[in-house]
Amino acid sequence: MPESSEKQQILAEAYALRAYNHFNLVNLYAKPYNKNTASTDNGVPLALTVDLEKEFPKASVEKVYEQILSDIAQSEQLMQVDQQEKGLNYRFSKASLYAFASRVYLYMGAYEKSIAFANKSLAINDAIIDLNQKQQMPSSFDGEESLLALENPFTNQLQNASFVADGFVDLYDTNKDWRFALYFSENSGKHLVQKAGKDQYKCSFRTAEQYLNKAEALAILGDENKARQTLLILLKKALQKQLILQLLKFKIQALTSTDLIAEIRNERARELAF
């Protein structure tokens, strides 16, 4: 294939997909990244060539992450498309690649870089669905928050055969958080997930995650005011307006640094689970 922007885009997506698969594998089958032990912690095999007969040895967690970052860098150099059109957004773009990089660096504890890539992604698409205005599922592949719609975390069979844990339900203000009635349905006192399990609910990266990555990284770095401001951008669109006033006055502003990080992580669970 002759050199062209189309070829560069295809190569960029290939590098991004390889990085994404290695990232998922190392987080499923190895220890979480720890800079003090990553060089000796067993990771997963790095399959960088096609050889059906070869047995690939396990690489360390450090080596796997080095390869992930190398592939992301290669992809960034080649990527041509800022954001894919709806229906083609199962393919990587600059917006979703930056979102992926933000997630990787957050997992690595490289918080400044996580913030930088979250900002780069948000510079392309910073849309957040305002649930005070419309009840739209944010995990929909054609929704305004969608950055990459590559996978559906639930099958229809799993959706109908499983219930949400009571402890997780307790994370929500069930009366004033618009997401509760949107994300879940009730059946005989149990709650079923509604934001996954259907073909249209394919979600790998969303804009909401970028705000949460940024808020968490800022809080850990000690920039609590900016962390609160970033978190509230998201909360203002998810919660009924009267609850936001209470949060601004009593809850978010009064949190200690430790409690603020915990609240951001609870918000990550409320917003991104399933």
Summary of the structure (lengths in Angstrom):
residues: 274
radius of gyration: 19.6
end to end distance: 39.9
largest distance: 63.1
contacts: 838
relative contact order: 0.11
helix: 54%
strand: 8%
